[in-house]
Amino acid sequence: MTAPLFDLRDVGYHYGSQAALRDLSITVHAGERIVLLGANGSGKSTLLRVLDALYYPDAGSVRFCGRELTEELLLDDEFCFDFRRRVGLVFQNPDVQLFNPTVYEEIAFGPLQLRWPKEKIEESVARAMEFMQVEPLRSRPPYGLSGGEKKRVAIASVLVMDPEVLLLDEPTSALDPRSQSRIIDLIAAWKNSERTVITATHQLDIVEEIADRAHVLHEGRIVAGGAPREVLADLELLDRCNLVHRHRHSHDGVEHSHPHQHTHGSHEHKH
């Protein structure tokens, strides 16, 4: 029997004395599209960094294809090289991952580290730039771009590697509607493919399009999980985890409340 892609057991992680993850367990199989739902501060970004072996848990264990991800294992050049080729993370804040002099060099950086042939690098970079519509920016310094442009470049710099596992932290934030749609369509197109996509978001209206399974995080714990439709239907859960807010109003002098969800600048009432 093939080992799961990721297997986390009782994982804990602290920033100083502040617990970011608590007793968290989750199993991810190859080819799954998973959404991590949670309000700001719920632990979504920390969990993605743990999955990407940027953070190591201070409790519990994280296994990738049956091997425990430890600092010692990532010091093994062969394993590290293979892991970084297979797993890619797009940060919520693109400034964290953009550091090259030009957009072209930014997107070509990963392939260069993997020592791809020059022709393959040029073809792959051109394809990624075209897809994310950043070709006109190729000679610009990333630090001089707008927030949305930076985001598109950051996504292109990961997509160019064609990773087996894509970890996306709020991938549609700071993007214009057209760029948001491209990302949503891209993830939707990976349904039933070999690529594994784990997306952290608090945007409830895109979940059913981009995920086969949803997990809700609250205060560093996974408090629910299942089919997206089932999770989204549990309005009490979403309210408790600050993913919707209660809208209060009065009828005939009697105060009522019901969950109220914001989506893409419009209001959508869920009764």
Order of alpha helices (4+ residues) and beta strands (2+ residues): beta-beta-beta-alpha-beta-beta-alpha-alpha-beta-alpha-alpha-alpha-beta-alpha-beta-alpha-beta-beta-alpha-alpha-beta-beta-beta
